Amino acid sequence: MTSQGGPVFLLTLHRSGGTVLARVLNCHPELVIWGEHVGLINRLAEIDDMVTRVGRLMVPKTDAAIAEYTAFPDQRLTVFDPWANPFDYDAFIRSCRQMIDGIFTRGLQPGQRWGFKEIRYHRVLTVRFLEKLFPAARFIILRRDICEVTVSAILASWSLRWFWDYREAMPPEMADAIVRDVIYALLAIENGLDAVQAQLGSHCLRLDYSQLLDPALGFVAPLFGFLELALSDNVTTRIRRVLEVRAGGTEQEVCFGAILSRDFIRARVTAMAPELRAEIARDGIDKTRLIAQSGIGQYSFLAGDHTLRDGGCQFSSLF
């Protein structure tokens, strides 16, 4: 089925309130926001980028030319034509659109729009691809203070399991390296989201996590107005219920290994972030550093891609 209105794409960093905002959006009966899916559309965007860089693949093939080739007439048997293929770019785009639409409209009720929350779409390449497939799409970028994101990313229980052997004592240099790697990865993602926001223009609404904490719900009317969805008292009541429950929060008083604490992390972010921001602005994003398995960058996966790290992929397809 095809839902009314364009899809809604919620892009954010790990531990920045994306799930909370998705639950807020799901309070509206005309919208269904799904969760993450390991950034699989990144791969399709890379294929699209690769194809559009090869002029021969962009030349339309006529049915007559394809029929002649598949008949293998005598005059073609000795013709050297290594690029003979039936690839059709427009058909490729239609197939991608149909596949993605088919995946995310499954189970929707008549008239419902679909969308998803994802922490792995922070490249202009991927967003341009989504715009190409869904011109009527609307994008929401949710940001959060880098200090709080770093604290939450490191002190989440699934992060701390990686350092269980150091739960009693952690070398200061190790704690420092953990914080530095996470900050760098988060700043790299922020850098990408800034470029994405510039690319999207009026198709994008930027929110800050602090707005979700506003008891007056000042962000709600502009948010649903941007999506052209009418608000009702029932929807507003449901949103208040959602925001009363802070599911998925991080225990702020954790002190791991007697050094890796909220205060330690905040102090190191304050000291390191300006330097690392300047480094990224000067040198660009060091992709090798982000996918490192040892040495500098080995803790970058704590910025959100634990699953990909477990699978040996880490950030390789995200930047």
N, C-alpha and C positions, 0 to 999 in steps of 0.2 A: 504494500500500500504506500501511497505518497501522502505525507501529512501536509496540512495547510501551513503556509509560512516557511521561511528558511530555517535550517537547523541552527542550534545554539551551541557554540564551542566555548567552554570554560577553560582557560589556560592559566596555569599558576605554577608556583614552586611547591616542592614537597613541604609539608607541615605548615602550610600558609592559610588554612581554612577553606580549601577547595571543597572538601567533602561537606562542610557545614553549608557553604553557599549552594552546592548542588541540592542539598536537602531543602533549602529555602525555595529554590526554583521549582522543586518537585511538589511544593505546596499548591501550585497552580494546576488545576485539572486539565488544562490544555497543553501541558508541557511535560515531557519525560526526559530527565537528564540521567544518562547512564554513567557508570564509573570508568575507571582506567582500563586500558587494553594493551599495555606494554608498548604503546607507540607504534603499532604496526603500520599506520599510514605514512610514517617516515620513509619506509621502504618503497612504497608506491610513489611517493614524491621524488625519491631518488631515481627511480626508473623513468619517470616522466621527464626529469631534468636531463638524464642521459639521452633519452630518445630525441628531445628537442635540440640537442647539440649535434645530432647527426643528420645532416640535410637529406641524405638518401632515404632515411626512414620517414621523412616528412612529406615526400613526394607521393601523392595519391596514386594507387594502382587501379587501373580500370579493370572491369570484369573481363573485357575482351583480351587484355594483355595477360591476365591470370589464366584464362581459358587456353590461350595459345601456348603458354608455358607448360601447363599440366598435360597437354596433348602430345608434347615432345615431338613436334614436326621435324622432318629430316633436316630442314635448314637451321634448326636450333641446336642440333645434337653436338655440333662442334663449336658452338659459341661459348666463350668463357664469360660467365656472368655470375660472379660470386655473391653479388648483392641481390640476386633474384629472391624475392620473398613476398608474401601477401599481406605484410603488416600494414594496418590502417590506423593512423593516429586517432582519428575521430572515433573509430570503433573502440580503441583502447580507452579513451576518456569515458565513453559511454559505459563500458564494462566496469571501470573503476567506480563511476557514480552509482551504477546499479548495484554493485556488490556492497558498497558502504551503506547505501540507502537500505538495501535489503537486510543487512545485519542489524542496523539500529532501529528499523521500524518494526521489527518482529515483536508481536504482542501488543502493539499500540492500538488504542481505540480510535474510531473514526474522528477526525478533526484534531488529533493530538500531534504536536510537533515533537521532534526528537533532538537530542543533543548529547554531549558527553563532557566529562571533566577529565583532563589529562595533564600530567606534569611533564610530558616528554615532547610537547610541541612548542618549541621556543626558537624555531628557525624560520626565517623568511621563506626559505625554499618550501617548507611544508605548508605554511599558511597560504602562500600563493597558489599552491596546488589545491587546497581546500576551497579557496575563492573561485578557482577555475571550475571546480566541480559543482559548487553551490554558490552561485552569485548572490543569492538572497540571504546567505548566512549572516548571523550576527555573532560577534566575538566578545567575550568578557575576559579581561585580564585582571586577576586578583593578586595584589602584592601585599607583603608584610615586612615589617622592620627586619633587616638582615640579622640583627643581633638576636631577636627572638626566634627567627627561623633556625639559626645555627644552634641555639640552645636546644630547641625542640628536636632537631634532626639528630643531634649527638646523644641526647639523654633519653630518646625513645627506647623502649625495652628491646626492640629488634636490632637496634644499633649496638647497644651495650653487650649483647651476646657475643659480638665479635671480639670483645676484650675481657671475656670472663676470667681468663687466667691472670688478669691484672686487677681483679676486683678488690684485693687487699692493698696493693701498692702498685702505682703506675709511675714509670720514670717521667720526670717533668718534660723531657725532650719529646717523649712519645705523645703526651697530652698536647704539647704545643703543635706537633706535626698533624695530629688529628684535627685540631681547630683550624689550622692554616689550610689544609686540604679541603675541608668542608666549605670554608669561606670562599676559597678560590672557585670551587665548583658552583656555588650559589651565585656568586658575582658573574660568572660566565653565563649562567642561565638568565640572570637579570639583564645582562647585556643583550642577549638574544631577544628577550621580551620587549626591551626598549625599541629594538629594530622592528619587531613585529607590530608594535603599536603604531610606529611611524608609517609602516606599510599599509595598515588597515584604515587609518584615518577615521572617518565618521562611522565605519562599520564596527568600530570597537568602543567598548565602554570600559574604563579603568576604575577599579574599586580598590580600597585599602582594607586590610583585615580589621583595622580599628573601627571602620564604619559598621561592621557586623556586631560590634559591642554596644552600639548606640541604642539605649532603651526606647528612644522615640521612633526607632526604625526609619530614620531619615533617608536611608539609602533605598528603601523598598520601592517607593513611587517612581523615582528616576530609573531604577533597574527594570521594572516591568513596563514602564513607558518606553524605554529603549527597545524592548522586545515586542512592543505593540500588543501587550496582553493586559486586558482590563483587570483591575483589582476589585475585590469584593471584601466585605467584612469577614466572610468565612475564610478567605485566603489569608487575610491579615492575622486572624486568630490562629490559624495553623502555623504561620511563620513564627509567631510569638512562642508557641509551644516548642517548635524546633529549636529556637535559640535559647530556650531555658536549659537545654541539655547539651553540655559540651563534651560529647562523646569523642574519644580519640585524643584527648589532651595529654600533655606530658607532665609527669610529676616534677614540679619545679625544684623540690628540695633534695633531689638525688645528688649524692656525692660519691662518685665511682672512683675507686682506687685512691681515695683520700685526697685527690687533687682535681679530678675532672668534675667540676661542679658548675652550677649556673653562674656564680659570680666569677669564677675563673674564666669561663667561656666568654662572658660579656666583656671582661677586661681585655682579653686577647683579641676579640673582634674589634673593639674600639681602637686598639693599637695597630692591628694588621690590615683592616679593611681599606683605609685610605691608600696604603702602599700597594695593595693588590689591585685596587681599582685603577690606580695610575699605571700599573704594569699592563693590565689588559688594554687600557686606552692607548698605550704606547706600542705594545707588541702584538696586540690581537690575542685571541684565545689560543692557548697551547693545548691542542687536542691530544697530543701524546701524553701530556701530564694528566689529563682527565681519565685516560684509560690505563694508566700505569697499574701494575700489579704489585710493585715493590718500589721503595724509594719515594721520592717526592711525587705526590699524587695518589699514593696507594690507598688513602682513605676517602677519596673523592666520592666513592659510591654511597657514602653515608648521606650525601645530599639528596638521595631519593631513589637510586636504582639498585636496591639490595637484591631484588629478584634477578636483574640482569647480571649482577656480580656473581650471584650463585650459579648462573648458567655460563659464566665465563665471557659474557659479552660486554658488560658494564656500559660505558657511555659511547661505545664505538659508533653507533648509528644516530646519535642525538645531536651532534655538533657539525 
